[in-house]
Amino acid sequence: MRIHSNWDSEGFARPTVAPAIGPFASPGFLAAIWDCCSADETELFIAESDDALVVMSFTGGKLEPVGHQDLVDYRSPRGAGVAGLIHEAVQTVPAGTALRFDSLPDEAVGPIVDGLSRTGIDPAVDPHSTTAVLALPPSFDEYLASIGKKERHELRRKRRRYEGAAGPLRLVQATGEGEVFDQFVECHRRSPGVKGSFMNPRMVGFFGELIQLSGWHIDALVGGAGELAAAAFSFEDESGYYLYNSAYDPDLHHLSPGQVLLGALIEQGIERGRAVFDFLKGDETYKYRLGSTARQLYEIVAVT
């Protein structure tokens, strides 16, 4: 077992203990959030053995995950030997160190608890948050049938209303920083309430790093002149579509461009053969009206 800070370690090629967690345990995502959000006094703490890898940070007597839980939707260690690695790793930190793991799917909880228990630590495990996951059927018609008459009618009605005012639905997918990225940031900043202050310079830098990584892109609903009506900042791979953040033009609120975009993206995901459309964290009602089910996440806390 070794403790290091190398994002290029071959250990990141090991499978995550919890399946279907998108980009959140990848070295690219974790390095981006580390560059953006870690305090100067925080040490990167990557514990690795021949058959497991766990990414944490250490500061002020606390061993915690990298990145704030509001920005990291899933956590999972990697490899088959996580329990043994946890057992060894926690013995390298001072007695009295506070340990915390958050945003853990059920599959990731057992090996961590096992490793802590081997060290004589009795951790507390509690429900922490949920993600909203939509299992995609083989066809869009099957999806529409599954959500019921009322929601099916609303999706169709909102799309007709949007197209009647703005013209035929047009989706654009953009990677890298550029015009679409800039429009996404501007729409975010024009959002009402607390959301309007989220996209500060630090967050713009973070999202700017993510959009350079493989699998990340912006799906934008645009008008005839290319103006952005709504946008989804997302990650997509063979397993599914992970909707990380979104924004829409508040001047078009009456046309429900965000809901129109969601319907189009769900249809697109089905056409591409994706297994899931993951709305990630947040218990907003619309996610469940569109057919999602809750995936429970857990927090583990302990003291060495």
Phi, psi and chi 1 to 4 in degrees:
 res  aa     phi    psi   chi1   chi2   chi3   chi4
   1 MET       -  138.2 -166.6  -84.6  -61.4      -
   2 ARG  -138.0  153.3   66.1 -170.5 -179.2  100.7
   3 ILE  -109.9  127.6  -53.4  -62.7      -      -
   4 HIS  -148.4 -175.8   63.5   84.5      -      -
   5 SER  -135.3   35.7   57.0      -      -      -
   6 ASN   -99.1  107.4 -179.6   14.9      -      -
   7 TRP   -70.0  -13.5  -66.5  119.1      -      -
   8 ASP   -93.2    8.4  -65.3  -36.8      -      -
   9 SER   -59.8  142.3  171.1      -      -      -
  10 GLU   -65.5  -16.0  -66.3 -178.8   -1.2      -
  11 GLY   -62.1  -23.1      -      -      -      -
  12 PHE   -70.8   -9.4  -76.8  103.4      -      -
  13 ALA   -82.1  -12.6      -      -      -      -
  14 ARG   -69.4  148.6  -62.9 -173.7 -176.7   95.5
  15 PRO   -68.7  148.0   25.0  -33.9      -      -
  16 THR   -71.6  147.3   56.0      -      -      -
  17 VAL   -64.4  -43.8  174.0      -      -      -
  18 ALA   -89.4  132.1      -      -      -      -
  19 PRO   -83.1  167.2   32.1  -36.5      -      -
  20 ALA    52.2   56.4      -      -      -      -
  21 ILE  -117.6   14.6   62.3  167.8      -      -
  22 GLY    63.3 -138.5      -      -      -      -
  23 PRO   -91.8    1.8   36.4  -37.8      -      -
  24 PHE   -76.5  -13.6  -61.2  105.3      -      -
  25 ALA  -106.4    6.9      -      -      -      -
  26 SER   -77.9  149.8   70.7      -      -      -
  27 PRO   -63.8  -32.6   21.4  -32.3      -      -
  28 GLY   -63.0  -49.0      -      -      -      -
  29 PHE   -64.1  -46.8  176.6   85.4      -      -
  30 LEU   -65.6  -37.5  -68.7  171.1      -      -
  31 ALA   -65.7  -38.6      -      -      -      -
  32 ALA   -63.9  -44.1      -      -      -      -
  33 ILE   -73.2  -30.0 -156.7  165.7      -      -
  34 TRP   -65.5  -46.6  175.1  -98.9      -      -
  35 ASP   -61.7  -36.9  -69.1  -16.4      -      -
  36 CYS   -77.2  -43.5  157.7      -      -      -
  37 CYS  -122.6   -4.2  -56.1      -      -      -
  38 SER   -80.7  141.7   60.8      -      -      -
  39 ALA   -75.4  154.5      -      -      -      -
  40 ASP   -58.8  -33.9  -68.6  -19.5      -      -
  41 GLU   -84.6   -3.7   64.9  -86.7   15.0      -
  42 THR   -81.8  135.3  -56.3      -      -      -
  43 GLU  -102.4  135.1  -60.4  176.3   31.3      -
  44 LEU   -74.5  132.9 -176.1   58.5      -      -
  45 PHE  -129.3   87.9 -174.3   99.7      -      -
  46 ILE   -99.6  111.5  -58.7  176.9      -      -
  47 ALA   -95.0  131.9      -      -      -      -
  48 GLU  -142.6  138.1 -176.0  172.5    0.1      -
  49 SER  -123.7 -171.6   64.3      -      -      -
  50 ASP   -68.1  -19.1  -70.2  -20.0      -      -
  51 ASP  -136.9   21.8   57.4   -1.7      -      -
  52 ALA  -163.7  160.5      -      -      -      -
  53 LEU  -150.9  136.0 -179.2  143.6      -      -
  54 VAL  -134.1  132.6  177.1      -      -      -
  55 VAL  -107.7  123.3  179.0      -      -      -
  56 MET  -139.9  179.0  -57.8  -69.5  -76.2      -
  57 SER  -134.5  151.5   65.2      -      -      -
  58 PHE  -127.9  126.4 -175.0   78.2      -      -
  59 THR  -163.4  141.6 -176.8      -      -      -
  60 GLY    53.9   38.4      -      -      -      -
  61 GLY    75.1   19.0      -      -      -      -
  62 LYS  -127.7  134.6  -62.2  178.4 -179.2  179.4
  63 LEU  -110.7  111.6 -168.6   61.6      -      -
  64 GLU  -136.7  167.4  -61.0 -178.7  -48.4      -
  65 PRO   -66.9  161.8  -18.2   31.3      -      -
  66 VAL   -82.4  127.5  168.5      -      -      -
  67 GLY    88.2  144.2      -      -      -      -
  68 HIS   -67.7  145.2 -166.5  -81.9      -      -
  69 GLN   -61.8  -21.0   61.4 -165.0   28.8      -
  70 ASP   -74.4  -15.9  -71.7  -13.4      -      -
  71 LEU  -108.9  -10.4  -64.8  173.9      -      -
  72 VAL  -122.0  109.4 -174.5      -      -      -
  73 ASP   -80.6  -29.6  -68.8   85.0      -      -
  74 TYR  -135.3  150.3  -68.5  115.5      -      -
  75 ARG  -129.5  148.1  -42.7 -103.0 -166.4 -159.6
  76 SER  -164.0  134.7  176.0      -      -      -
  77 PRO   -70.8  172.8   25.7  -30.9      -      -
  78 ARG  -120.9  144.7  -67.7  177.6  175.3  -89.6
  79 GLY    97.5  169.2      -      -      -      -
  80 ALA   -83.7  -16.5      -      -      -      -
  81 GLY  -105.9   34.3      -      -      -      -
  82 VAL   -62.5  -43.0  169.2      -      -      -
  83 ALA   -58.9  -45.7      -      -      -      -
  84 GLY   -64.5  -39.4      -      -      -      -
  85 LEU   -65.6  -44.4  176.1   58.9      -      -
  86 ILE   -59.9  -43.9  -67.8  -71.5      -      -
  87 HIS   -54.9  -44.7  169.7   65.2      -      -
  88 GLU   -74.7  -42.5  -68.7 -173.6   70.5      -
  89 ALA   -65.3  -40.8      -      -      -      -
  90 VAL   -69.7  -17.5  -62.8      -      -      -
  91 GLN   -78.3   -8.0  -64.2 -179.0   70.4      -
  92 THR   -90.5   -8.2   68.3      -      -      -
  93 VAL  -102.7  156.9  -61.5      -      -      -
  94 PRO   -62.4  150.4  -21.9   33.0      -      -
  95 ALA   -59.1  140.6      -      -      -      -
  96 GLY    90.1    1.6      -      -      -      -
  97 THR   -67.9  131.2  -63.7      -      -      -
  98 ALA   -80.9  128.5      -      -      -      -
  99 LEU  -109.4  138.9  -52.5  176.4      -      -
 100 ARG  -147.6  133.3 -176.5  176.9   63.9   84.3
 101 PHE  -125.5  131.0  -57.2   81.6      -      -
 102 ASP  -126.8  170.7   63.5   51.2      -      -
 103 SER    59.0   36.8  -51.0      -      -      -
 104 LEU   -94.6  121.9  -63.2  168.0      -      -
 105 PRO   -63.4  161.0  -20.6   33.0      -      -
 106 ASP   -52.9  -39.7 -179.0   67.2      -      -
 107 GLU   -63.5  -25.6  -61.1   90.1  -18.1      -
 108 ALA   -87.6  -13.6      -      -      -      -
 109 VAL   -71.2  -48.8  172.7      -      -      -
 110 GLY   -54.7  -52.4      -      -      -      -
 111 PRO   -61.4  -35.1  -24.3   34.8      -      -
 112 ILE   -69.0  -46.5  -64.7  173.9      -      -
 113 VAL   -60.5  -41.5  169.9      -      -      -
 114 ASP   -59.8  -46.7 -174.2   11.2      -      -
 115 GLY   -63.4  -40.9      -      -      -      -
 116 LEU   -66.5  -40.2  -65.8  174.5      -      -
 117 SER   -63.8  -36.5  -61.6      -      -      -
 118 ARG   -62.2  -24.1  -67.1 -176.3 -166.4 -178.8
 119 THR   -91.4    1.3  -42.8      -      -      -
 120 GLY    85.9   14.2      -      -      -      -
 121 ILE   -98.1  134.8  -63.8  172.0      -      -
 122 ASP  -105.6   94.6 -175.9   20.7      -      -
 123 PRO   -79.5  155.3   30.7  -34.7      -      -
 124 ALA   -98.0  131.6      -      -      -      -
 125 VAL  -119.4  123.7 -178.9      -      -      -
 126 ASP  -137.5  148.1  -67.9  -64.7      -      -
 127 PRO   -56.4  138.8  -23.3   34.2      -      -
 128 HIS  -120.8  -47.2  163.9   63.0      -      -
 129 SER  -164.1 -178.4 -176.4      -      -      -
 130 THR  -139.0  154.8   57.4      -      -      -
 131 THR  -111.2  160.8   55.0      -      -      -
 132 ALA  -112.0  112.5      -      -      -      -
 133 VAL  -117.5  125.7 -177.0      -      -      -
 134 LEU  -103.7  115.4  171.5   61.4      -      -
 135 ALA   -77.0  124.2      -      -      -      -
 136 LEU   -90.7  129.4  -62.9  178.3      -      -
 137 PRO   -80.0  177.9   31.4  -35.3      -      -
 138 PRO   -67.1  -25.6  -23.2   34.1      -      -
 139 SER  -137.7  156.3   73.6      -      -      -
 140 PHE   -68.7  -32.5 -168.4   58.8      -      -
 141 ASP   -61.9  -40.8  -75.6  -18.4      -      -
 142 GLU   -64.7  -38.6  -71.2  177.3   71.7      -
 143 TYR   -61.9  -48.3  165.5   70.4      -      -
 144 LEU   -59.9  -39.2  -69.6  174.7      -      -
 145 ALA   -65.1  -31.3      -      -      -      -
 146 SER   -74.6  -24.3   72.9      -      -      -
 147 ILE   -91.1   -5.7   60.1  174.7      -      -
 148 GLY    93.6  162.9      -      -      -      -
 149 LYS   -62.2  -45.3 -178.1  177.4  179.7  179.5
 150 LYS   -62.9  -50.8 -179.7  179.3  178.4 -178.7
 151 GLU   -68.7  -35.7  -65.7  -53.6  -36.6      -
 152 ARG   -60.6  -44.2 -178.8  164.9   63.3 -112.3
 153 HIS   -62.8  -41.9  170.7   74.7      -      -
 154 GLU   -65.3  -42.9  -79.4  -62.6  -65.2      -
 155 LEU   -59.2  -46.6  -87.3 -179.3      -      -
 156 ARG   -67.2  -40.9  -71.4  168.7  169.9  164.5
 157 ARG   -65.2  -43.9 -177.9 -176.4   67.9   82.7
 158 LYS   -66.6  -36.9  -71.8  174.1  179.5  177.1
 159 ARG   -67.0  -43.0  178.2  161.7  176.4  169.2
 160 ARG   -62.1  -41.9  -74.2 -164.2  -56.8  -92.7
 161 ARG   -65.3  -42.4 -177.4  177.6   62.3 -178.1
 162 TYR   -61.9  -48.6  174.8   84.7      -      -
 163 GLU   -67.8  -30.5  -68.9 -172.8  -41.6      -
 164 GLY   -66.5  -30.3      -      -      -      -
 165 ALA   -96.0  -35.0      -      -      -      -
 166 ALA  -112.6   -5.3      -      -      -      -
 167 GLY    95.4  178.9      -      -      -      -
 168 PRO   -55.8  143.0  -23.8   33.7      -      -
 169 LEU   -60.6  130.8 -172.0  146.4      -      -
 170 ARG  -135.0  119.9  180.0 -176.1  168.4 -151.4
 171 LEU  -105.7  138.3  -69.2 -178.8      -      -
 172 VAL  -126.9  133.6  171.3      -      -      -
 173 GLN  -108.7  127.5 -171.8  171.1   97.8      -
 174 ALA  -125.0  139.0      -      -      -      -
 175 THR  -120.4  154.2   57.5      -      -      -
 176 GLY    75.6  165.7      -      -      -      -
 177 GLU   -75.7  142.9  -66.6  179.8  -73.6      -
 178 GLY   174.0 -156.7      -      -      -      -
 179 GLU   -62.5  -44.4 -177.3  179.3   -0.2      -
 180 VAL   -66.1  -41.5  172.7      -      -      -
 181 PHE   -60.4  -44.8  179.3   82.2      -      -
 182 ASP   -62.6  -40.0  -67.9  -17.2      -      -
 183 GLN   -67.2  -37.3  -70.7 -175.2   75.9      -
 184 PHE   -60.5  -47.5  166.7   74.7      -      -
 185 VAL   -60.9  -43.5  170.1      -      -      -
 186 GLU   -64.2  -43.5  178.6   60.0   24.2      -
 187 CYS   -61.0  -40.8  -82.3      -      -      -
 188 HIS   -58.0  -46.9 -132.6  -70.2      -      -
 189 ARG   -69.1  -20.3  -71.1  174.6  168.2  170.7
 190 ARG   -90.5   -0.2  -66.9  174.7   57.7 -148.3
 191 SER   -66.5  146.0  -60.7      -      -      -
 192 PRO   -72.8  156.5   25.1  -32.4      -      -
 193 GLY    71.7 -155.0      -      -      -      -
 194 VAL   -60.8  -34.7  175.4      -      -      -
 195 LYS   -57.4  -31.8 -175.9  169.7 -177.6  174.5
 196 GLY   -64.8  -17.7      -      -      -      -
 197 SER  -102.7    0.7   61.0      -      -      -
 198 PHE   -67.7  -41.9  172.0   77.4      -      -
 199 MET   -84.9   66.5 -161.0   59.2   75.3      -
 200 ASN   -80.7  174.4   56.7   40.3      -      -
 201 PRO   -55.8  -36.0  -30.0   37.4      -      -
 202 ARG   -65.3  -42.4 -174.7  177.5   65.5  165.4
 203 MET   -69.3  -36.4  -75.3  -64.7  103.3      -
 204 VAL   -60.1  -41.1  172.0      -      -      -
 205 GLY   -63.5  -41.7      -      -      -      -
 206 PHE   -63.7  -49.8  172.5   52.7      -      -
 207 PHE   -65.0  -32.8  -83.1   73.5      -      -
 208 GLY   -64.6  -34.0      -      -      -      -
 209 GLU   -70.5  -42.6  -76.3 -162.5   45.7      -
 210 LEU   -61.7  -41.3  -68.2 -176.1      -      -
 211 ILE   -68.1  -11.9 -159.2   67.0      -      -
 212 GLN   -85.6  -13.7  -49.0  -66.4  -28.0      -
 213 LEU   -86.3  152.5  -59.8  175.2      -      -
 214 SER   -61.3  135.7  176.5      -      -      -
 215 GLY    93.7  -19.2      -      -      -      -
 216 TRP   -91.2  140.4  -72.2   92.0      -      -
 217 HIS  -162.8  171.4   55.5 -100.8      -      -
 218 ILE  -112.7  124.8  -63.3  173.3      -      -
 219 ASP   -97.8  118.2  -75.1  -55.0      -      -
 220 ALA  -117.8  136.6      -      -      -      -
 221 LEU   -92.7  117.6  176.5   63.9      -      -
 222 VAL  -123.9  154.9  -60.9      -      -      -
 223 GLY   -85.0 -176.5      -      -      -      -
 224 GLY   -62.2  -30.5      -      -      -      -
 225 ALA   -93.8    9.4      -      -      -      -
 226 GLY    87.7    4.2      -      -      -      -
 227 GLU   -73.1  142.8   68.6  -81.6   14.5      -
 228 LEU   -83.1  125.8 -171.8  145.8      -      -
 229 ALA   -95.7  -38.6      -      -      -      -
 230 ALA  -159.5  154.3      -      -      -      -
 231 ALA  -147.5  144.9      -      -      -      -
 232 ALA  -118.9  121.0      -      -      -      -
 233 PHE   -93.7  111.6 -167.6  104.3      -      -
 234 SER  -140.8  164.9  -54.0      -      -      -
 235 PHE  -118.6  140.0  176.5   86.1      -      -
 236 GLU  -140.1  134.0 -173.2  174.1   11.4      -
 237 ASP  -141.7 -168.9   62.2   13.2      -      -
 238 GLU   -62.9  -25.8  -67.1  -57.9  -43.5      -
 239 SER   -79.6  -30.2   70.8      -      -      -
 240 GLY   171.5 -174.9      -      -      -      -
 241 TYR  -114.8  127.2 -172.8   97.8      -      -
 242 TYR  -118.5  108.2  -60.7   83.5      -      -
 243 LEU   -85.5  101.6  177.7   54.6      -      -
 244 TYR   -84.3  -37.9 -171.5   58.2      -      -
 245 ASN  -160.6  159.6 -154.5  -67.8      -      -
 246 SER  -153.1  162.7   61.1      -      -      -
 247 ALA  -157.8  158.6      -      -      -      -
 248 TYR  -144.6  162.5   67.7   87.8      -      -
 249 ASP   -72.3  113.4 -176.7  -14.5      -      -
 250 PRO   -62.2  -21.3   18.6  -29.7      -      -
 251 ASP   -69.3  -16.2  -67.5  -20.8      -      -
 252 LEU  -106.6   17.1  -61.1  177.9      -      -
 253 HIS   -52.5  -37.9  176.0   75.2      -      -
 254 HIS   -66.5  -14.2   61.0  -69.4      -      -
 255 LEU  -100.9    2.8  -63.9  178.0      -      -
 256 SER    50.0   51.0  -54.2      -      -      -
 257 PRO   -64.2  -31.2   24.7  -35.1      -      -
 258 GLY   -63.8  -43.9      -      -      -      -
 259 GLN   -68.1  -37.4  -68.6  -67.4  -54.9      -
 260 VAL   -62.0  -43.7  172.6      -      -      -
 261 LEU   -62.7  -43.5  175.6   60.6      -      -
 262 LEU   -59.0  -45.9  -75.0  177.1      -      -
 263 GLY   -59.0  -41.8      -      -      -      -
 264 ALA   -67.2  -37.0      -      -      -      -
 265 LEU   -72.2  -36.4  -68.6  177.4      -      -
 266 ILE   -62.7  -44.6  -69.0  169.5      -      -
 267 GLU   -60.8  -42.9 -177.7  174.7   11.7      -
 268 GLN   -63.3  -41.7  176.9  178.4  -87.2      -
 269 GLY   -61.4  -40.6      -      -      -      -
 270 ILE   -63.8  -44.2  -68.2  170.6      -      -
 271 GLU   -61.0  -31.5  -69.0  173.6  -11.3      -
 272 ARG   -86.6   -0.7  -68.4  178.0  175.4  176.2
 273 GLY    77.9   21.8      -      -      -      -
 274 ARG   -70.2  148.1  -55.9  -58.8 -176.8 -131.5
 275 ALA   -82.9  -35.7      -      -      -      -
 276 VAL  -138.2  154.0  -62.1      -      -      -
 277 PHE  -117.9  108.8 -171.6  100.9      -      -
 278 ASP  -101.7  115.5 -162.9  -31.2      -      -
 279 PHE   -79.8   -6.6  -70.4   93.1      -      -
 280 LEU    64.6 -155.6  -59.1  176.8      -      -
 281 LYS   -69.1  157.6  -77.5 -179.5 -179.4  173.4
 282 GLY   114.1  136.0      -      -      -      -
 283 ASP  -105.8   29.3   58.2   -0.9      -      -
 284 GLU   -56.4  138.7  -66.0   87.5  -10.7      -
 285 THR   -60.3  -37.6  -56.7      -      -      -
 286 TYR   -60.3  -30.1   75.3   85.5      -      -
 287 LYS   -62.6  -38.2  -62.0  178.1 -179.7 -180.0
 288 TYR   -83.5  -28.6  -62.2   96.9      -      -
 289 ARG   -63.7  -29.6  -70.8 -156.7  -51.0  -97.3
 290 LEU   -86.1    5.9  -69.1  173.1      -      -
 291 GLY   107.2    4.5      -      -      -      -
 292 SER   -72.5  159.0  -63.7      -      -      -
 293 THR  -122.3  154.9   57.1      -      -      -
 294 ALA   -80.7  135.4      -      -      -      -
 295 ARG  -108.1  116.0 -175.9 -178.8 -173.2 -176.8
 296 GLN   -73.1  137.5 -175.5   66.1   58.9      -
 297 LEU  -117.5  154.4  -56.4  178.1      -      -
 298 TYR  -128.2  158.2  -63.7   89.0      -      -
 299 GLU  -119.6  138.1 -179.4 -179.7   56.0      -
 300 ILE  -118.1  128.0  -61.1  173.8      -      -
 301 VAL  -128.5  146.3  -65.8      -      -      -
 302 ALA  -163.9  172.7      -      -      -      -
 303 VAL  -133.2  134.2  178.3      -      -      -
 304 THR   -72.5      -   60.4      -      -      -
